[in-house]
């Protein structure tokens, strides 16, 4: 099938590589190059880098609403567009530019976690599973009918970064399976139950502030869910430190108090139970196992971790 592809980030690049191996990709669309790094040098998004490597035509419209994108899609001769982490809401004229419209690869089980951060909120909320939804795009925010889905179990030790990497492997074959069903006329659109929709808003820096008065399961899930960004943070001896890799365990004490430190990590009391935090990072230092910080006297039983004020 002759298709167009729209995407920008790493997940999109993984899907584009799979798509180019199975279908004719007539056009690749991604967002413009953006400044990155300390030098703010213009850097191409992963999808553009891959498209150039594969010798595929690429356009990078600044807006989806000027008519440029619509016209380019029509001129491509594609039957449908596959959209993966493109980062822009598509207007009606773009959605209707191709005979089969646009389908989207979304990393949640819709209607749960519509929006910008479905992977992170699945981990933060302690969900046991998530998945990939292949959806027919409409003018709403992830509101179109679902054509195909693949359920994925979430390992309770995974960070959102770990889950994202796993989904990068699951999404491409799921996309190809959905395309095979569409091409064969076997896809059966399932309208979403909008009454059960939840919104996965984009994370902010303040979401990384850890509140140890919450139950241990919530605290551990938050530490995992904000990794790698914005990162879990707490105060220790007047400094803001970073926390990595946590799990809920039995324990008691005043919330935030370090009640034990062993080979597993620092045991910190919560509102209910405790969490074991495997690694911590002091300002200007590398992340280290909790026991290593004990040896350097930077952490001790009885220390209290507080909630920082993050802008």
Number of C-alpha atoms within 10 A of each C-alpha: 14 14 23 27 28 26 26 26 17 18 23 24 24 19 26 26 15 15 21 16 9 12 14 14 22 21 22 25 24 28 22 17 16 11 12 11 8 6 7 9 11 12 14 17 18 18 28 26 14 17 21 12 9 12 8 15 14 18 16 17 15 14 14 17 15 11 13 15 21 20 13 16 25 17 13 17 15 22 19 23 28 27 27 27 19 20 14 12 15 21 16 14 15 22 21 17 21 21 13 16 18 24 26 24 25 26 30 27 20 27 21 19 24 20 17 19 17 26 23 27 23 23 29 22 13 17 14 12 15 23 21 23 25 30 27 24 25 20 14 10 13 24 20 21 21 24 21 22 22 17 13 18 11 20 13 16 15 18 26 27 18 18 21 18 13 14 19 19 13 19 26 22 15 20 25 16 15 22 24 14 14 15 13 9 9 12 15 12 14 13 14 17 12 11 7 10 15 14 16 18 14 12 15 12 15 15 19 25 24 26 21 26 17 18 18 27 20 23 25 30 28 27 29 28 30 26 22 15 15 15 21 26 28 24 19 19 12 10 13 19 21 21 23 23 21 28 20 22 18 13 17 16 15 16 23 27 22 23 20 15 20 13 10 14 20 28 28 30 30 29 18 22 19 31 30 26 22 22 21 25 18 17 10 7 9 10 17 15 19 25 21 15 19 15 10 9 9 14 20 19 14 13 15 20 24 22 17 19 14 13 8
